[in-house]
Amino acid sequence: MKFTLATFVGLILFCFLGILFLVGMVSSASKEKKVTVESNSVLRIDLNYTIHEKDEDNPFASLGLGNTKIKKGTGLTSIRACIKHAKTDDNIKGIYLDLGLNDNGLATTEAIRDALLDFRKSGKFVYAYGEVITQKQYYLATAADQIFINPSGGMELKGFGREIMYYKGMLDKLGIEVQDFHCGAFKSAIEPFIRTNMSEPNRQQLTVIYGDVYRHFVNNIASARKIDTAQLNTIINDLQAENTQKDIDLKLIDGALFFDQVLDKLKEKTGVDKKKDVKFIDVAKYASTITKDMSESAKIAVVYAEGEIVDGDGKDDQIGGETFAKIISKLGKDDKVKAIVLRVNSPGGSALASDVIWRELILAKKEKPLVISFGDLAASGGYFISCMGDRIFAQPNTITGSIGVFGLVPNAKKLFTDKLGITFDEVKITRHGVLGGLTKPLDADESAFAQRNVERTYMEFKQHVAEGRGKDVAYIDSIAQGRVWTGNQGLALGLVDEIGGLDEAIAYAAKKANLKTYRLKEYPEEKSLADKIAESFGDMKAQTIKEELDDQYETYKTLQWLKSATGIQARMAYDLGL
């Protein structure tokens, strides 16, 4: 007993000291040295990672643990701020884009591309280089003066489409019946669980969505590369971008070079001796050199609503109904906050949580201007919490709309009884004392009850949108039905007010609040070091799963969502790949 107790105490002490040591190392590593920008520097932007709306701070990055690309200053807001600042920074001579994989949304890519095009107005250069260039990275690269690729590399240029996985056949074999309740002919989130193929309404809406995004994609590339749009369409449809020499001949890229040859070009552009190194400064470090103006007392609050909408507090990559309701309520009552900008990047989620957030936004709007900015995705619940804004901004390729709701109730009785031999019995004193669900189907009355609840939520959704957008319910119903739209289409339909990004939304909020000078304050607020460490372990786990599953990661996410989804849902269930 004595030796056991001594060992136990020793282990606890060892773990405690180990944690203290780790925290000390992380704390020391996170104290970044002051960064100075040398003359003739080149801002290096590597976007080969998932870019979130707000800055992330990985305390393990400096120790070489986790995703080392996730460092403070690499969120979309900071990347754009760095490009804007570099435009007038005499020490920055140009920008180098380090191309690679890009799993970010097209709207995020568009926002960075727009910033690069604006940067070029200064007369400074933008060079892009990659060994293998994906389609989204190529779209970004077309904002550069020169695009180079490794002689043995390759480029993806194929257009847009999506293969969707359907689970009904598998569920039938397992003995699981999914009972669905939905409103909206285009609400396709439920289809993978109740169909074996795509419905015609869904095929119709996806064809329109991809068509609009593709036209925008082709027009911008053709303009940037000075290629006829008809010729570019032929290049894409015939897969003509098959090798580097052909890419050069087709004017898609400017040269096939090795990295050392690209460095020589950068040295020439910046006047650096060939025997010396290019003075690169990474965007993460450059962000730390930009001083934020904290002198103004008047604030514009920028609230980042990114991720799935869930009931309760939610996790860091989710929009918790209670958490965000508290934030909005506090900002609405804060006299120093003169306007609120809600940045939404969400497929939606819980209808109840969306309604909780919506209510607080309505109350806040009575006190001060409320402006909405859409990122890659502001659909279903993401649109629900946005529809009351004074003005809504979106990118041309933002995915929005999806005004519709649904509920799913799995019945696994056949799986339990026929395949596993598990049986159930019950006792009840009221007719519906034991509701159907996982172990038995819903009866007619229970199904009707569930459908009525879904229909009531759908009607409330449409009424909120009609009120917020100044339209009648009948019109909103005609463009709702769960149908998704691009930002361009949303503008034509009145779901969006203006094409633009977060900067334009902030500028509008300042004008609406009659502010000539102000400072920005971001929410949710930055967390403590201990919280960041805890979060980073979760990030490392998610990153590992994503890397291991690769193309099947979307299936994993769908199953994770199905496991956790409860109540009526206002969300898109699968990724369109845009």
C-alpha positions in Angstrom: 0.0 0.0 0.0 2.9 2.3 0.9 4.7 1.8 -2.4 1.4 2.0 -4.4 0.5 5.3 -2.7 4.1 6.7 -3.2 3.9 5.8 -6.9 0.5 7.4 -7.3 1.6 10.6 -5.6 4.8 10.6 -7.7 2.8 10.2 -11.0 0.5 13.1 -10.0 3.5 15.3 -9.1 5.3 14.4 -12.3 2.2 15.3 -14.4 1.7 18.5 -12.6 5.4 19.6 -13.0 5.2 18.5 -16.7 2.2 20.7 -17.3 3.9 23.6 -15.6 7.0 23.0 -17.7 4.9 22.8 -20.9 3.0 26.0 -20.0 6.2 27.7 -19.3 7.7 26.7 -22.6 4.6 27.8 -24.5 4.4 31.0 -22.6 8.0 31.7 -23.4 7.7 30.7 -27.0 4.5 32.8 -27.5 6.4 36.0 -26.4 7.4 36.9 -29.9 10.5 39.0 -30.5 9.9 42.5 -31.9 9.8 42.2 -35.7 11.4 44.8 -37.9 10.8 45.2 -41.6 14.0 45.6 -43.6 14.2 47.7 -46.7 13.6 45.9 -50.0 11.6 43.2 -48.3 9.1 40.9 -50.0 5.9 40.0 -48.2 5.5 36.2 -48.4 2.0 34.8 -48.3 1.5 31.1 -47.9 -2.2 30.1 -47.9 -1.7 26.4 -47.9 -4.0 25.9 -44.8 -7.6 26.5 -43.7 -8.0 30.2 -43.3 -10.5 31.2 -40.6 -12.3 34.5 -40.4 -10.6 35.6 -37.2 -7.0 35.3 -36.1 -6.1 32.0 -34.5 -3.3 31.7 -32.0 -1.7 28.3 -31.8 0.6 28.4 -28.7 2.4 25.2 -29.8 3.3 26.5 -33.3 6.6 28.0 -32.1 7.4 24.5 -30.6 6.8 22.8 -33.9 3.7 21.0 -32.6 0.2 20.9 -34.2 -0.5 22.8 -37.4 2.5 25.2 -37.4 0.9 27.3 -40.1 -1.8 28.4 -37.7 -0.2 31.3 -35.9 -1.6 34.6 -34.7 -2.0 37.0 -37.6 -3.1 34.6 -40.3 -6.8 34.9 -40.2 -8.6 36.4 -43.3 -8.9 39.8 -41.6 -5.2 40.0 -40.8 -4.1 38.8 -44.2 -6.1 41.5 -45.9 -4.9 44.1 -43.4 -1.3 43.1 -44.2 -1.8 43.4 -47.9 -3.4 46.8 -47.5 -0.6 48.0 -45.2 2.1 46.7 -47.5 0.7 48.8 -50.3 2.0 52.0 -48.6 4.9 50.5 -46.8 8.2 51.7 -48.4 10.1 48.7 -47.0 7.8 46.3 -48.9 8.8 46.1 -52.6 6.3 43.4 -53.6 4.4 40.2 -52.6 5.3 36.6 -53.2 2.5 34.1 -53.3 3.6 30.6 -52.2 1.0 28.4 -54.0 0.0 24.9 -53.1 -3.2 23.2 -51.9 -6.1 25.4 -51.1 -9.2 24.0 -49.4 -10.6 27.5 -48.6 -13.9 28.7 -49.9 -14.1 30.7 -53.1 -15.4 33.7 -51.3 -12.4 33.7 -48.9 -10.1 33.3 -52.0 -12.0 36.2 -53.7 -11.4 38.5 -50.7 -7.7 37.9 -50.8 -7.6 38.2 -54.6 -9.4 41.6 -54.4 -6.8 42.8 -51.9 -3.9 41.7 -54.1 -5.5 43.5 -57.2 -5.8 46.6 -55.1 -2.2 46.2 -53.9 -1.0 46.2 -57.5 -2.4 49.7 -58.1 0.6 50.9 -56.0 2.9 49.8 -58.9 4.5 47.1 -56.7 4.8 43.6 -58.0 3.0 40.4 -57.1 4.7 37.1 -58.1 3.1 33.7 -57.7 4.8 30.3 -57.7 3.9 26.7 -57.1 4.9 23.1 -57.8 1.3 21.9 -58.1 -1.4 24.5 -58.4 -5.0 23.7 -57.5 -7.9 25.4 -59.3 -8.7 27.8 -56.4 -5.0 28.7 -56.0 -4.8 29.4 -59.7 -7.8 31.7 -59.4 -5.9 33.6 -56.6 -2.7 33.6 -58.6 -4.3 35.4 -61.5 -4.2 38.5 -59.4 -0.4 38.4 -59.8 1.8 40.1 -62.4 3.6 36.9 -63.1 2.7 33.2 -62.4 5.4 30.6 -62.4 5.2 26.8 -62.0 7.8 24.1 -61.5 8.8 22.5 -64.9 7.7 19.1 -63.7 4.6 20.5 -61.9 1.0 20.6 -62.8 -2.1 22.7 -62.7 -5.7 21.9 -62.1 -8.2 23.6 -64.3 -11.4 21.6 -64.7 -14.4 23.8 -63.7 -17.0 23.0 -61.0 -19.2 20.1 -60.0 -19.8 17.9 -57.0 -20.4 14.2 -56.4 -22.7 13.7 -53.4 -22.7 10.5 -51.3 -26.1 8.9 -50.5 -26.5 6.7 -47.4 -30.0 5.3 -47.8 -28.9 2.0 -49.4 -26.5 1.4 -46.5 -29.1 2.4 -43.9 -31.6 0.0 -45.5 -29.1 -2.9 -45.2 -28.4 -2.0 -41.6 -32.2 -1.8 -40.8 -32.3 1.9 -40.1 -35.2 4.0 -41.4 -34.8 7.8 -41.4 -38.1 9.5 -40.8 -37.9 13.0 -42.3 -39.9 16.2 -41.8 -39.1 19.2 -43.9 -40.4 22.3 -45.6 -39.1 23.5 -48.9 -38.8 21.6 -52.2 -35.1 22.5 -52.5 -34.2 21.6 -48.9 -31.7 18.9 -50.0 -29.9 18.5 -46.7 -32.1 15.4 -46.0 -31.6 13.7 -49.3 -28.5 11.6 -48.6 -30.5 9.9 -45.8 -33.8 9.3 -47.6 -32.8 8.9 -51.3 -30.3 7.0 -53.4 -29.9 9.7 -55.9 -30.3 13.4 -56.5 -33.8 15.0 -56.7 -34.6 17.1 -59.8 -35.1 20.3 -57.7 -31.7 19.8 -56.1 -30.1 19.1 -59.5 -31.7 22.3 -60.8 -30.4 24.5 -58.0 -26.9 23.1 -58.1 -26.7 23.5 -61.8 -27.7 27.2 -61.4 -25.3 27.7 -58.5 -22.3 26.1 -60.2 -23.1 27.9 -63.4 -23.1 31.3 -61.8 -19.9 30.7 -59.9 -18.2 29.3 -63.0 -19.1 32.3 -65.2 -17.7 34.7 -62.5 -14.6 32.5 -62.3 -14.0 32.4 -66.1 -14.7 36.1 -66.6 -12.2 37.1 -63.9 -9.4 34.8 -65.1 -10.0 35.7 -68.8 -9.7 39.4 -67.8 -6.6 39.0 -65.7 -4.8 36.8 -68.2 -6.1 38.6 -71.3 -7.6 35.4 -72.8 -10.9 35.3 -74.7 -13.7 33.7 -72.5 -14.7 31.4 -75.2 -11.2 30.1 -75.6 -10.8 29.7 -71.8 -14.1 27.7 -71.7 -12.6 25.4 -74.4 -9.4 25.1 -72.4 -11.3 24.0 -69.3 -13.8 21.7 -71.0 -11.1 19.9 -73.0 -8.6 19.7 -70.1 -6.0 21.4 -72.2 -4.0 22.6 -69.2 -2.1 19.3 -69.2 1.5 20.2 -68.9 3.6 23.3 -68.1 4.7 24.0 -71.7 1.1 23.9 -72.9 0.1 26.1 -69.9 2.6 28.7 -71.1 1.5 28.4 -74.8 -2.1 29.0 -73.7 -1.0 32.1 -71.7 -2.3 30.5 -68.4 1.1 31.0 -66.8 4.2 33.0 -67.5 7.0 30.5 -67.1 8.2 27.1 -65.9 11.0 27.7 -63.4 12.6 26.0 -60.4 12.4 27.8 -57.1 16.0 29.0 -57.2 15.2 30.7 -60.5 12.2 32.4 -59.0 14.4 33.6 -56.2 16.7 35.1 -58.8 13.8 37.0 -60.3 12.8 38.3 -56.9 16.4 39.4 -56.2 16.4 41.3 -59.5 13.1 43.0 -58.7 14.2 44.1 -55.2 17.8 45.0 -56.1 19.4 42.3 -53.9 22.7 40.8 -54.9 22.5 37.3 -56.3 24.8 35.9 -53.6 22.5 37.2 -50.9 19.1 35.9 -49.7 15.7 37.5 -50.6 14.4 39.5 -47.7 11.2 37.6 -47.1 8.9 38.5 -44.3 6.0 36.1 -43.6 2.5 37.5 -43.3 2.2 36.2 -39.7 5.3 38.2 -38.6 4.3 41.2 -40.7 1.0 41.4 -39.0 2.7 42.0 -35.7 4.3 45.1 -37.0 1.0 46.8 -37.8 -0.1 48.9 -34.9 -3.8 49.1 -34.2 -5.1 52.5 -33.3 -6.6 52.2 -29.8 -6.9 56.0 -29.2 -10.5 56.4 -30.3 -13.1 55.7 -27.7 -15.9 55.1 -30.2 -15.9 51.5 -31.2 -17.3 49.4 -34.0 -17.7 45.8 -32.8 -16.9 43.1 -35.3 -18.5 39.8 -34.3 -17.2 36.7 -36.0 -20.0 34.1 -36.3 -18.1 31.1 -37.9 -19.1 27.5 -37.8 -22.2 25.4 -37.1 -25.0 27.0 -35.0 -25.6 24.9 -31.9 -27.7 25.2 -28.7 -26.0 26.2 -25.5 -22.4 27.6 -25.3 -20.9 25.7 -28.2 -17.3 25.0 -28.9 -14.7 27.4 -30.3 -15.4 26.3 -33.9 -19.2 26.7 -33.4 -21.7 29.5 -32.9 -23.2 28.7 -29.5 -26.7 30.2 -29.2 -26.2 31.3 -25.6 -22.7 32.5 -26.0 -23.4 34.7 -29.0 -26.7 36.0 -27.5 -24.8 37.2 -24.5 -22.1 38.9 -26.6 -24.8 40.7 -28.8 -26.8 41.7 -25.7 -23.7 43.2 -24.1 -22.7 45.1 -27.2 -26.2 46.4 -27.7 -26.1 48.0 -24.2 -22.5 49.3 -24.4 -22.6 53.1 -25.1 -19.0 53.0 -26.4 -20.0 50.6 -29.2 -21.5 52.8 -31.9 -22.2 50.0 -34.5 -22.1 46.3 -34.8 -20.8 44.3 -37.8 -21.7 40.7 -37.8 -19.4 38.6 -40.0 -21.2 35.3 -40.9 -19.5 32.2 -42.2 -21.9 29.4 -41.4 -24.0 26.6 -42.9 -26.6 27.1 -40.1 -27.6 24.5 -37.6 -30.1 24.6 -34.7 -33.2 26.6 -35.5 -33.7 27.3 -31.8 -30.2 28.7 -31.3 -30.6 30.7 -34.5 -33.8 32.2 -33.1 -32.1 33.0 -29.8 -29.3 34.9 -31.6 -31.8 36.6 -33.9 -33.8 38.0 -31.0 -30.7 39.7 -29.4 -29.7 41.1 -32.8 -33.2 42.6 -33.2 -32.8 44.3 -29.8 -29.3 45.5 -30.5 -30.5 47.0 -33.9 -32.9 49.2 -32.0 -29.9 50.8 -30.2 -27.3 51.1 -33.0 -26.6 50.2 -36.7 -26.3 46.5 -37.4 -24.4 45.6 -40.6 -23.9 42.0 -42.0 -21.0 40.7 -43.9 -21.1 37.2 -45.5 -18.0 35.0 -46.0 -17.9 31.7 -47.9 -21.3 30.6 -46.5 -24.3 32.2 -44.9 -27.0 29.7 -45.5 -30.1 28.5 -43.7 -29.5 29.4 -40.0 -26.6 31.5 -41.1 -29.1 33.6 -43.1 -31.6 33.4 -40.3 -29.3 35.4 -38.0 -28.5 37.9 -40.7 -31.8 38.8 -42.3 -32.6 41.7 -40.0 -29.4 43.7 -40.8 -29.5 47.3 -41.9 -27.4 46.2 -44.9 -26.1 42.9 -46.0 -22.8 42.5 -47.9 -21.7 39.3 -49.7 -19.0 38.2 -52.2 -20.2 37.2 -55.7 -19.5 33.6 -54.9 -20.8 33.5 -51.4 -23.4 30.7 -50.9 -26.5 32.0 -49.2 -30.3 31.5 -48.9 -31.3 27.9 -48.1 -34.4 29.3 -46.3 -36.0 26.1 -45.1 -36.0 23.7 -42.1 -36.1 20.0 -41.5 -36.0 17.3 -38.8 -34.6 13.8 -39.0 -35.7 10.9 -36.7 -33.9 7.6 -37.2 -35.7 4.4 -36.5 -33.3 1.5 -35.9 -35.8 -1.1 -34.7 -34.9 -3.6 -37.6 -31.2 -3.2 -36.8 -31.7 -3.9 -33.1 -34.3 -6.7 -33.5 -33.7 -8.5 -36.8 -29.9 -8.2 -36.9 -28.8 -7.9 -33.3 -31.6 -9.8 -31.5 -32.3 -6.9 -29.2 -36.0 -6.5 -28.3 -38.0 -3.8 -26.6 -41.1 -3.6 -24.5 -42.9 -0.7 -22.9 -45.5 0.4 -20.4 -47.3 3.8 -20.6 -50.3 5.4 -19.0 -50.9 8.0 -21.8 -51.3 7.5 -25.5 -47.9 8.9 -26.4 -46.1 8.3 -23.1 -43.4 6.6 -25.1 -42.8 8.5 -28.3 -41.5 6.7 -31.4 -37.9 7.3 -32.4 -34.8 5.2 -32.3 -36.5 1.9 -31.4 -39.8 2.2 -33.2 -41.4 4.3 -35.9 -43.4 7.4 -35.1 -47.2 6.8 -35.5 -49.5 8.9 -37.6 -50.2 11.4 -34.8 -46.6 11.8 -33.8 -45.5 12.3 -37.4 -48.2 14.9 -37.9 -47.1 16.6 -34.7 -43.4 16.7 -35.9 -44.4 18.0 -39.3 -46.5 20.8 -37.7 -43.5 21.9 -35.6 -41.3 22.0 -38.7 -43.9 24.0 -40.7 -44.3 26.5 -37.8 -40.6 27.0 -37.6 -40.4 27.5 -41.4 -43.2 30.1 -41.3 -41.4 32.0 -38.6 -38.2 31.9 -40.6 -40.0 33.3 -43.7 -41.7 36.0 -41.6 -38.4 37.1 -40.1 -36.8 37.3 -43.5 -39.8 39.2 -45.0 -39.7 41.7 -42.1 -35.9 42.1 -42.2 -35.8 42.5 -46.0 -38.9 44.6 -46.4 -40.7 42.0 -48.6 -44.0 40.2 -48.3 -44.1 36.6 -47.1 -45.4 35.3 -50.4 -42.4 36.6 -52.3 -40.0 35.2 -49.7 -41.7 31.8 -50.0 -41.1 31.9 -53.8 -37.3 32.3 -53.4 -37.1 30.2 -50.2 -38.1 26.5 -50.3 -34.6 25.7 -49.0 -33.0 26.8 -52.2 -29.4 28.1 -52.1 -28.2 31.0 -54.1 -24.9 32.8 -54.9 -24.1 36.3 -53.6 -24.7 37.6 -57.1 -28.1 35.9 -57.3 -28.9 37.0 -53.8 -28.3 40.6 -54.8 -30.8 40.3 -57.7 -33.4 38.6 -55.4 -33.1 41.1 -52.5 -31.5 38.7 -50.1 -28.3 40.7 -50.3 -27.9 44.5 -50.6 -24.4 44.9 -51.9 -21.4 43.0 -53.3 -18.4 43.6 -51.0 -16.3 42.2 -48.2 -15.8 43.0 -44.5 -14.0 46.3 -45.2 -17.0 47.6 -47.1 -19.4 46.5 -44.4 -17.3 48.3 -41.7 -17.1 51.4 -43.8 -20.9 51.4 -44.2 -21.4 50.8 -40.5 -19.1 53.8 -39.7 -21.1 56.0 -42.2 -24.4 54.8 -40.7 -23.2 55.7 -37.2 -21.8 59.1 -38.3 -18.3 58.1 -37.3 -15.3 59.7 -39.0 -12.8 58.1 -36.6 -13.2 54.9 -34.6 -11.4 51.7 -33.6 -12.4 48.1 -34.2 -13.0 45.6 -31.4 -13.3 41.9 -32.3 -15.6 39.4 -30.7 -15.6 36.7 -29.2 -12.7 38.2 -27.3 -9.2 36.5 -27.2 -9.0 33.7 -24.6 -6.5 33.0 -21.9 -3.3 31.0 -22.5 -4.7 28.0 -20.7 -7.8 28.0 -22.9 -5.6 28.3 -26.0 -3.5 25.3 -24.9 -6.7 23.3 -24.4 -8.0 24.4 -27.8 -4.8 23.6 -29.5 -5.0 19.9 -28.5 -8.4 19.8 -30.1 -7.0 21.5 -33.2 -4.2 18.9 -33.4 -6.8 16.1 -33.2 -9.0 17.6 -35.9 -6.0 18.3 -38.2 -4.8 14.7 -37.7 -8.2 13.2 -38.6 -8.5 15.5 -41.6 -5.0 14.5 -42.9 -5.7 10.8 -42.4 -9.2 10.8 -44.0 -8.3 13.2 -46.8 -11.2 13.0 -49.4 -13.4 11.2 -46.9 -13.3 14.0 -44.4 -16.6 15.4 -45.6 -18.3 12.1 -45.0 -16.8 12.0 -41.5 -18.1 15.5 -40.8 -21.6 14.6 -42.1 -21.8 11.6 -39.8 -20.5 13.7 -36.8 -23.2 16.2 -37.5 -25.9 13.5 -37.8 -24.8 12.1 -34.4 -25.0 15.5 -32.7 -28.0 17.2 -34.5 -31.1 17.4 -32.3 -34.3 19.3 -32.7 -35.4 21.2 -35.8 -32.5 22.1 -38.1 -31.9 25.1 -40.3 -28.7 24.2 -42.1 -27.0 22.9 -45.2 -25.8 19.3 -44.6 -23.0 19.0 -47.1 -20.2 21.1 -48.6 -20.7 22.3 -52.2 -16.9 22.4 -52.6 -16.9 26.2 -53.4 
